[in-house]
Amino acid sequence: MSLGVVVRGFQLFVLAYFASLNALYAFFSYVGLRTVVVYSRSLSEVGLKDLLEREVYKPVSILVPAYNEERSIVASVRSFLSLQFPLFEVVVVSDGSTDRTLEVLVEAFALVEDPRIYARAIPTRPVRRVLRSLRHPNLLVIDKENGGKADALNAALNAARYPLVAPVDSDSLLDPQAVLRATRLFVEDDRVLAVGGTVRPLNGAVTRGGRVVELRMPRRWIERLQIVEYARAFFLGRAGWTRFGALLIISGAFGLFRRDAVVGVGGFWTGTVSEDMEIVMRLHKESRRSGRRHVVAFTPDPICWTEVPSDLRTLRRQRNRWHRGLWTNLWRHRDMLLNPRYGRLGLLAVPYFWAFEGLGPIVEVAGYAMLVASAVTGTLNVSFALLFLSLAVLSGVLLSQIGVGVEAFLLQRYPRPSDRLALLAAAVLESLGLRQLLALERFAATFRVGRREWGEMRRVGIPAEGGPAG
C-alpha cells in the first residue's frame, strides 16, 4: 500500500470524524438551546416563593474543600452564609493548608473548637480538630491532614447533617437563590439523585459582602475567552445531555446530591483528579444495576461564580488535569461502554465521551500536523485543508456565538453593549488560537493519565471587602 493511499485514507477519516462531531455538536446545541429557552420562560419567582411558603424545601449541607485559599475563603464563606434558604449549614474543610486559610477563617468568623462526635461513614485522612463559629451557628470548619479534594469532601460528607449536600469550590461565590433553585428539582421529583447548576466566570465582576453586584467584562482576553467556553459547555452541551437523560458531568464547582446516595456508593473516589465526573458515573451505574429509576439533571438558573485562570500557564495546567481525570474515569467505568444494560448512558453518552472528548485532541492535533507536514513537503491537498479548517474552526465559531447569544442576550447577564460586542469577538478568537492550544495540552495529557498531581493553580483571589474580582 503506497504512502499516498494511506495519507488519503487518513484525510478521509479526519474529515468524517469532524463531520460527525460537528453534527452531534449542532444537534445537542439545538436541544440545549431549546431546553434553556423553555426553562427560562417556565420558572417564576412566584413558584420559588411558593416552595418556601409551603415549607417543602429540603435542608442542605454546603461542602467546601479548601487548600491554601487564604485570598478567597472569607468572601466565599460569606457568600454561602448569605444564601436565601431556610435551613442549611456550611462545612468547610481545610485540607492540610500550609498558608493562613485556617487562621483567616478563625479571625473572620470567631471559630472555637467543637467537641462534637460524628460518625465517620467514609474513611479519610486524620481529622486534627473541628471548629464552630460563635457568630454563625450553621458554620463548621474541619482541620485535617492533606488528602486531596475528594478526601476533603468525604470528611465534610461525614460531618454533614442534612439530606442534600452541595460540594462547592472554595474560590467560588453562590448566587443567593442558587440552592433554592437547585433543590426545587429534588422536591418535585423523588427520583432525582443529583443536580448541576451553571458555573460562570467571576473574573471582572464587582462583589460586595460575598455577592456579585455587577458584571463587568474582565480586562484580559484569556478570561473573556473562558466566558465563551463556559457558556457553550453549560447552556448547550449539558442542557442537551440532560434532555436525553444521559448527563455524565456535574461541575465540581457547584452541584447538589442526595447524601444517602453518595454515602451509599462509598463517597467520592480519591483515585482521580476529576471526582465530580466519577461520582456521577458511579451513581448512574449503581442505580442501573439495582434497577432504581433515577434522574441526574442540569438546570441553568442556579448560578455559581468561580474565578477562572487569568494566565495561560494556569489554564493549561487546569485543562491537563481535567483531561487526565476524564481518561481515568472513562477507564474505571469502561464496562459501561456500548453496554445496553446502561441504556442511553452505555450506548450514547459513554461512547461519545470515549470517541470525541477523550480521543478528540489526538485526532485534531494529528489533523493539524498533517496540514503542516503537507505544506512543508509541497503535497498539500487544498480541498482537504479547506474542509478540515471549516469543520475544526468555523463550526466552533458558530457554536460559540450561539452560547454567547444565550449568555448575553437571552439571559442578559452582560447588559452593556460594549461587553456584548467583546463577547462576540471572543467567540471568534476562542476558535482561532485558544482551542488549538488547549487541544495540544489535552493531547499531551492523554499520555500522562494516572498522574494525580494537581499542579499549582495561581489565583488573584476574591476581595473579602468587595471590589472587582480577578
N, C-alpha and C positions, 0 to 999 in steps of 0.2 A: 504493500500500500504506500503510495507516494506521500510526501510531506504535504503537498498541496491539497490532497484529498482530506488528510487529517485536519488541516487548518480550516478548510471549508466546512467540514463536519462540525468542528468546534464552534465556528461562527454561527452556524445554524442553530446549534444547541443554545448558545448565549442569547440569540435573538428570541428563540422560542421561550426560554426561561424568563426573560424580562417581559415579553408579551404576556405570559401567564401571570407573572407577578403584578403587572400594572392592571390587568383585567380584574384581578382579585382586589387590588387597592381601590379601583374605581367602584366596584360592586359594594365593598364594605363602607366606602366613603358615602355612597348614596344611602345605604341603610342607616349608617351612623348619623348622617345629617338629618335624615327624616326623623329618626328617633329623638334627636336633640330638639328639633323644632316642635314636635308633638309634645314632648315632655315640658318644654318651657311654657307652652300655652296652657297645659293642664294643671300645673301646680299653682296654688294661690296661697297668699298669706292667711286667708281665712281657714284653709284646710289645716295649716300648721297650728294656728291658734286653737282650732277645734281639738287637735290631739292633746294639747295641754289642758284644756278645759274639761275634757272627758277623763283625764288622768290615766291614759292608756299607754303612756310612754314606758320605755324600758331603761332602767338605770345603767350608766356606762362608767367603766374604768378607763381613763386615758393612760396609756402606757408609753413612757418617754425614756428610751435608752439614750444615754449621754456619755460621750468620751471626749474629754478636752474641749468643752463647749462654753468656756467662761465668757466669750464675747456675745453669745446669743441666748444662753439658757434662761436668764432672768426675763427678757422680753417674751420668750416663748412660753414660759410657765405662766406669766401674767395673761397671755392670750388664752391659754387653756382655762385658767381660773375665771375668766370673764365670759365664758360661754353662756348663752341663753338656753339653759336647760335646768329642769327642776332638781334632779338628783344625779350627781356624778362625783367622781374622785379623780385626782391626778396622782399617778405613781411614777416618780422619776427615779431612774437607776443610774448612779454614777459608776460606770463600768471600769473601775480602776484608773480613773482620770489622774493624770500627772500634773495638770495645771490647777487653777483655782476654781474649777467648776463647783466643787462641794462647798468651798468657803463662801463664794458669792451667793449661793443658794441659802446658806445659813444666815448670812447677813441680810439678805433681801426679804426673807420670809420667816425670820425668827424661829429657826429649827432647833428642836431639842430631841434627845434620844427617847425612843419609844420602846418600852419593854414588851410590846405585844408579841405573841407567838402565833404563827400561822402555819398551816400545813404546806409542806414542800412537795407538791404533787409531781413536779418535774425536777430532776437533778440539775443543779447549776454549780458554778464555781462558788466558793465560800462567801457568805454574806458577813461583812465586818460589823455593820450596825444598821439600825433602822431609825429614821428620824421623822418627826411630825412637826407641823407648823403650829405655833401658838396663835397666829393670825388667821390661818385658813384651815379649819378642821378637816377639810377634804383633800389636803395635800400631804402626801407621804413621800419620803426620799429614802432610797436604799443605797448604801455604800457597799460595794462588793469588789472582789478581785476581778481583774480583767479576764473576760472570756469571749469577747466579741458581741456583736449586736444581737444575734439570736439568743445567746446565753443571757444577756441583759433582759431581753423581752421575756424569757422564761422566768427569770427572777421576779419581774413585775407581774407576770401572769399568776405566779404562786400567791402573791400578796393581794391581788385584785379581789374585791368583794362582790362585784356586780355581774349580772348575766351577760352583758355585752362588753367587749374590750376593744379599744381603738389604739393600735400602735401608731405613734406619730413621731416623726423625726424631731430631734431637739433643736434643729435650726429652722423650725417652721412656725408659722402662725396660723391659727384656725379662724375662719370667719365665725362670728358669734353664733350663727344659726346652723353651722355645719353639722354638728352632731344631731340636732333636732331633725334636720332634713334627711340625714342618712338613716337614723333609727326608724323613721316613718315606714320604711320598707319592711323592717322586722315586725312592726306592729300589724301591718296589713297582710303579711304572708308568713305563716309559721314555718314554711319550708326554707326560708332564707337563712343561709349559713354565713354569708359574707357580703359586704357591700363596699365598693370602692367609690371615692369621690374624685373630684377634679383637682389636680395639683397644678398650680400656676406659679411661674417665677415671681419672686418677691423683689428682685433687684430693681432699684429705681423708685419703688413705692415709698410713700410717706407713711410712717407708722406713728401711732400715739397710744400709749397705755396698752401695748400688746395688740393693737388693731391696725389694719390697713385703712387709712382715712382718705388717701388719694393715690391714684395710679399715675405714674409718670414713666415715660419711656427711658430705660437705662441709657447711660452715655455710651457704653461700649457696644460695638456691633456684635461681638460674640455672645453677649447676653440677649440682645434683640433676636438673634437667630434661634436661640433656645426657646423664646416665646413662641415662635413659629412651630418648632419641633413639638413642644408640649401640646399646643392647640391641635395639631394634626393627630398626634398619638391618642389623646383623650377623646376629643369630640368626634373623631371619625373612626379610628381603629377600635377603641374599647367599647364605644357605644354600639358599633356594628356587631362585635362578637357577643355582646350581651343580648342583642336581639335574637341571636341564634342559640342562646343558652350554652355557649362554649367559651366563656371568658376564662383565661388561664392566669391573668396577672391582675393583682390589686396592688397599687403602689405602696411601697414601704413607708412613704411619707405620710400617708393617711388612708386608713381603711377601718371598717368595723367588722368584728367577728363575734359569733356566739362563743362564749368562753368554754362551755362544756364541750363544744365540738372540737376546739383547738386542743384542749387538755386531753380529750378522748383519743386523738391521733398522736399524742406524745409531745405536743408543744412544737415550738419552732426548731427546725433542724440546724445544728451548729456546723454541719459539714459543707455548707455553701456560703458564698458571699452574696447570694440573692435569695434570702429566706422568704421574701414576700411572695415570689412566684412559686416556690416549692411548697409552702403551706397550702396554697390554693389548689395546686395539683393533687396534693395528698388528701385534702378534703373531698375533692371530686372523686378520687379513686376509692376511698373508703366508703363513701356514700353509695357509689355504684355497686361496690362489692356486697354491701349489706342490703341492697335493694331499697334504700331510702330515697324518696323523691326529695330533691334539694334544689336550691337556687343560689347562684353566685352572680352578682349583678354590679354593673357600673351605673351610677346616677350622676348627671352633670352638675347639679346645683350645690352640693356640699363642697365648699372651697377650702383648700389648704394652700397657703402661700409658703413657698420654700425658697431659700437662697440657692441659686444655681451657680456653677463655676463662672468666675469672672476672668479667668485666664486660660489659655489653650492647654497648658500642661496639666492643670487640674481636671479640665474637661476630658482630656484623653485618658487620664487615669480612671475617671469615673466610668467612661464607656468601655474601657478594657475590662474593668471589674464586672460590669453588667453582662458583658458577653461571656466572660468565663462562668459567671453564675448561670446564665442561660444554658450553656452546654452541660454543666454539672447537673442541673435539674432535669434536662431532657434525657440524659444518660441514666440517671437514677430511676426515672419513670419510663424507661424505654419499652416496658411491657405494654404501655398504653398505645404505642404506635400501630396504627392500622388494625387495632383490636376492636371488633364490633361490640364487645362487651361494654365498652365505654361510650357507645353511641356517637354523637357528633364530635365529642371530645377526641375519641380514638380515631375516627375516620376523617375528621376535618381539621380541628384545631391543632392537635399534636403534629400531624403530618405537615401542616402549614409552617409551624414553628421550626421543625426539622429542616424542611426544604428551603424556606425563604428567609427566616430570621437567623437560623444557625448557619446554613451554607451560603446565604446571600452574599456576605462580604467576600467569600472565596471566588464566587463566580464574577462578581463585579470587579474585583481587583484583577482577575485574570483577563477580563474583557478590556480593561484599560491597558494592561501590559501588552496585550496583543495589538492594540491600536498603536502604541508607541513603537513596538518592535517592527510592525509593518511599515510605519512611516520612516523609520531609520533605514530599513533594508530596501525601501522603494517598492514594496509589494502591497501597499495599502489598497484595500478594497473600499472605494468611496461609498458604494451602496451600503455595505456593512457598517462603515463608520457613521454615516448619517442616521441609519436606523437605530444603531446601538445608542448613540448620544441622545436621540429623540426619546427613546424609551427610558434611558437611565437618568436624563436630566429634565427634559421638558415636562414629562408626566409628573415628576416630582414637584416642579414649579406649580403645576396646575393644582395638585392635591394640597400643597402648602397654601395656595391662595384661597382654597375652599376653607381650610382650617382657620386662616386669618379672618375670613369673612364671618365665620361663626363667632370668633373671639371679639372682633372689633365692631361689627355691625349688628349681628343678631343679639348678642349678649351685652353690647355697649359697655365693655369694660374700659376701653380707652376712648373717652369722649372727644378729645381734641383732634381736629382734622390732621394736624401735623404728625401726631402719633400714629394715626391710621395709615397715613402715607408711608411712614417709616416702616410699619409692619408689612405693608405690601411690597416695599423694596426688599425687606429682609426675606420675604418668601421667595424672591428670585435669587438673592445672593446665597441663601442656605443650600440651594441645589447646585450652585456653581462654585463650590470650593469646600465648604464645611462638610457636606455629605461625603465627598470623596475622601477627605482626610480622615473622617471617622470610620469610613469603610475600611481604610488601611489599618486603623487602630484595632478594629474588630477582627480583621484578618489576622493580625499578629496575635491577638488574644486567643484565637482558636487553637493555637499551638502552645498555649500556656494553661490550658484547662487543668484544674487540680490544684493550682497555686491559690492559696487562701489569703494572700496578703491584701490588705485593704488599700494601702497607699495613702500618703498624706493628702488630705483634702483641704486645700487652702481656702479660707473664707474671710470675708471682710467683717461679717458679723451684723447682728440686728441691734440698733441702738436701744439701750434699756429705757432711755428717757424720751425716745421719739426722734423723728427725723428721717431723711432718706435712707433706705436700706441698700446695702451692697455698694 
